[in-house]
Each structure stands twice: as C-alpha cells, then as structure tokens.
Amino acid sequence: MFTDSHCHLSFPELRAQLPEILNAMSQAQVDRALCICTTLEEFTDVHSLALAHGNLWSTVGVHPDNEGVQEPTLDDLLSRAALPRVVGIGETGLDYYRLNGRTVADMAWQRDRYRTHIRAGRQTDLPLVIHTRSASEDTLAILREEGGFDSMDNTSPPRSRGVFHCFTESEAVARAALDLDFYISFSGIVTFRNAIDIKAVAQFVPLDRMLIETDSPYLAPVPYRGKTNNPSYVPFVAQQIAELKGLTVEAIGKATSANFDRLFTQVAAE
C-alpha cells in the first residue's frame, strides 16, 4: 500500500538492522522503498541493496552537503545510472544552511555539481531527487536554466523531471516546483506539532503531485520523533497527510504509490 520514496538503508545504523527493518516494512504494508545515494563511494552499497531485494531500488548522486568526497563527473553518473535497478539521479541540489563562514558566492562548487546532476538526469531521462535548504531561489533558477524548459528543439534531451524531497520550503516554492511539473515529497516533519507552515503546504499540494518519505534514519515522525527512523514509519506521514486533506490513510497510500510509479517509470515497468 505504501511507498517510501526516500531513505538511506545503506547508512550503518539501518544496514545493521536490515532484516528487522524489511520485516517491519512488511508488517506496516510498506511495499517498496527507494534507497538514496549520497556519495559515489557509497554507491556500491546502495546499489547492492537494490540488487538483493526485489522491493528496493537505488539512485546515484552526490549530496550537496558532502565535501571531501569524489566529485562526480557526467560520465560517473551516466555509467552508474545505466545499471539495473538505478531509477533516479541524486540526491542533488543546493544547501546554504551551513556556510561555516563562507558566502553564497563561495558555494559555486555546489552549483557546478548540481548542474552536472541535472545534465545526467536529462541525458538518461531519469528523475532528479532534489534537496534544497536555504537555497530555493538558486535551486529553481539553475533547474530552469539547465532543465530544458525553454528549449523548442526536438533533438535536445528531454527536459528535467523529478521530486523536491523532504519539502520544508514555502508555498511559493512549492508552486514554482509544481509549475515545472515536479513532485513534492513530505517527510516526518509534517507530523511535528510546530510544523504549521509545512502542514499548510501539504494541504496546498495536489494529491496527484505528492510523494511521502521517511528520509530515514533521520526525522522520525510522531510518535517516534527523536528515535532512529526507518521505512516502516512512512504510514505515519501518510496518516498526517490524510488528516490534512480529509481523506483515508489508504487513499493517501494508494495515490502516493501511484505517483511514485508515474515518476520513477522504471520501477513501474519491472
């Protein structure tokens, strides 16, 4: 019934408990999960999970926050994206939340990395998994520049598509992402009592453009807030969305899983 569109099962705190987590997912009717890559060094571990388990898939990408890691070239991303059960490009995007004394101008390396991922997404026609924090203006501007939205050339690669994951931005940013035909994904944050603005955005986003996720091991939803998160908790995100939209949790699970299939078309084809 439910699909966790973003988790990090390769991280040590979850990988060590994988049999228990997979069993808990089954008990919670969480049928599938997308394992997200955050460095090229990590890719083999992420990909191996997808190869070993029929209800897991993987992405390839380098998170904008990660420094001191192998910098991805276009060929790095394209070669890994061609492997079986790799269905998305990312996690990519921009994050200016922790500048650590630097200026936004100093973050040009992040913007260059992001552009590389967008180009890989277009060349492979795989969806982007976009992270943005304190950087929404640049995140959207670069996506518009690189994403092919102004191109009328039928010989060009397809325009970018994808999802803004773990959404914590304003309704205006959500509207801009929706205008680019991107999906919006909500995490356990939407269950937090003080997340008034995010709840309002969840009410605004149309159900047919919405995904749900855990971003585990982070951001466990209420009633597990503060504990280690895992994909079996994604129904609590669905329950909060259901309450906000006046629908059943089953309707949210069904709709967001169908949306996942539409976006990650390679999953639906298998």
N, C-alpha and C positions, 0 to 999 in steps of 0.2 A: 504493500500500500504506500509506504513512504520511501523517499529517496533523499539521502544526504548528499547534497551537491558539492560539498567541500569539507574534507577532513584530512588529517595528517597521520594516517595509521603507521607511517614509517618512523615517526618520532619514537624514541626509546620507551617512553612511558606507556605508549599504546602498543607498540610492536611486541613487547614482552608479555602482553595480555591478549594477544590476538585471538586465540581460540575462545576465550571467555567473551570477548567483545563480539565475535561473529555469532556466538550463541545468543547473547543478549539482543543483538540486532534481529535475529530470527524471532525471538520471543516478543519483541516490540513491533513486529511487522515492518521493519526497515529492510526492504528487499535489496537495496543497492546503495553503493557509496562510491564517490569519486575521490581518489587519493591524489592529493595535490603535491607537485614537485616545487621545491623552493631553491634548490641549487643543482648544478649539473653533477656535482659529486654525489648527491643524494639520489639521482635519477634511477640508478640500477636497483636500489632498494624499493623505491616507489613502484617501478615497473614490475618488479618481481611479485609484488602483492597482486597486481592485476593479472599477471600470467598464472598465478597459482590459484586464484579464486574467481569463480565464474560470475560473482555479483560485485566485483570490484573492477574499476577502471583507473587509468592514470593520465596525468598531464605531463608536460615538460616545460620548465621555465625556471627563472631565477628571480626570487622575490626582490622588490626594490630596496628593502632594508639591508640585504645581505652584502657586506663588504668583505674584502679579503678572500673572495672565492673566485673560481674560474669564471671569467667574463664570457657570456655566450655570444658566439658568432651566429650569423644567419644559418650557416651550414650546420653548426652544432644543433640548432633547434630543428631544422628540416630533417636531418638524418634520424634523430630520435622520434620525431613526430610520425615518421613513416613506419615505425614498428607496430606490431599488433597491440591492440587494446590501449593505445595512446589516442585520446579523443579530444584534447584541448591544449592550448598554449597558455602557459602561466604557471604560477601566479606572477603577474606582472603589474605594472602601474607606477605610481609615484607616491612617496611618503615623505612629507616635510615636517612631520610631527616632532622628530628628534633631530634637530640640525646640529646639536652639540657645538655651538659657537660658529657654525658656518652660515652663510647666506643662501638664499634660494638660488642665486647665480652659481654658487659653488656646487650645486647638485646637477650640473649638466650631465655627469656620468649616468645618473638615474634616467634622465630624459633620453639619452642615447640608447640605453639598454631597453627602455620601453619601446622606442621606435623599432628596434630590432625585432622585438616580440610581435609588434603589430604587423610588420612585413612578413614574418613567418606565418602568422595567422592567415594573412591574405593568400600567400602562396600555397598553403596547404588547404585552405578553406576550412580550417578548424576554428572553433570559437575561442575567444580570449577570455581568460579569467582575470578580471581587473581588480586590483587593490588600490584604493585611493584614501589618503588620510592627510588632511590639512593641505591638500594639493588639487582640489577638484577642478579649479579653473584650468590649470596646465594639463591635467589628465584629459579633460574633454577637448581642449584646444589641439593637443597633439593627436588625439584619436581622430578628430575631424581632418587634420592635415594629412595624416598617413593612411587613413582608413578607406580612401577611395570614394568618399561621399559626394564629391563634386565632379567625379570623372564620368564622362559620357562615352568613353572609349570601350567598346565591347571586347577589345582584345586585352584589356587590363585584367589583373586578378580580381576575383570577387571582392566586394567591399567587406570591411570588418564586421564581425558579429560576435556576440558573447554575453557576458554577465558581469555586472558590478557586484562583487561578492561582499558579504558581511556589511551590508549597507548601513552607514552611520551619518550620511550627509543630509542636506536639506531637501525639501520637496522640490525646490527649483532644480537641484542637481539631478534628482530622480526624473523629473520631467525631461531634462536635457538628454539623459541616457535613454529614456523611452523613445524620444524623438529620433534617436539614432537606431532604433529597433533593438536595443539591448534589453536584456532581462535584469531584474533586480532580485538579489538574494538576501534573505533575512536570517540572522543567527539568533542564538540565545539572548542576545542583548534586548531583543524586542519583548522578552518576558520580564525584564528588570523594572521594578516599580518606578524608578526615576527616568525611564526612557520614554518620556512623554512625546518628544518630537519624533522619535523613530516609530512609535505606535501610530502617530498621525500619518507618517509617510506610508506605513503598511496599509492603512485604510485607503490611502490615495491610489496606490499602485494597483492596476487591474489584475485580477486573479490570473488571467491568461498570460501575464508577463512576469510572473513571480516564481522564484525558487526558494527552497528552505535548506538550511545547512546547520552544521554544528561548529565548523572551524576547530574541531577538537584537535588537540587536547585542551584548547582554550575556551573561555566564555560559556561554561556550562549554564544551561537555563535553570531558572527557578523550577523545581525545588532543590536543584543540585548546585546552585550558584556557589562558587568558591572551591568546588571539587574538580577533579580531573574529568574533562568532558569526553564523550565518545559517541559514535554514530547512533547508538541505541536511544539517545536522548532527543533525537530530532523530532519525535512526535510532540514534545512539549512546545517546540517552536510552532508546529502546526496547530496545536490547541490554542495558543495565543492569537495566531492569525485568524482562526475560526471565530473566536470570541469578538475580535475587532470587526470582522466582516459579517457577523451574524449567520455563519454557516456551520455545518458539522465538521468535525475534525476529519472524517472520512472524505468529505468533499475537498478539503484542502490537500490531503494526501494524494488523492486521485489527480487533482488538477496540477499540482506542482510536479508530480511524476510525469504526467503527460508533457508538461512544459520542458522538463529535462530531456525527454526523448526528442522533442522538436529541436532543441538547441544542439544537443550532442547526438547528432543524427547517426553517427557510427555505432553508438550504443543501441539505438533502436533497431539498427539493421542486423545486429547479431542475435 
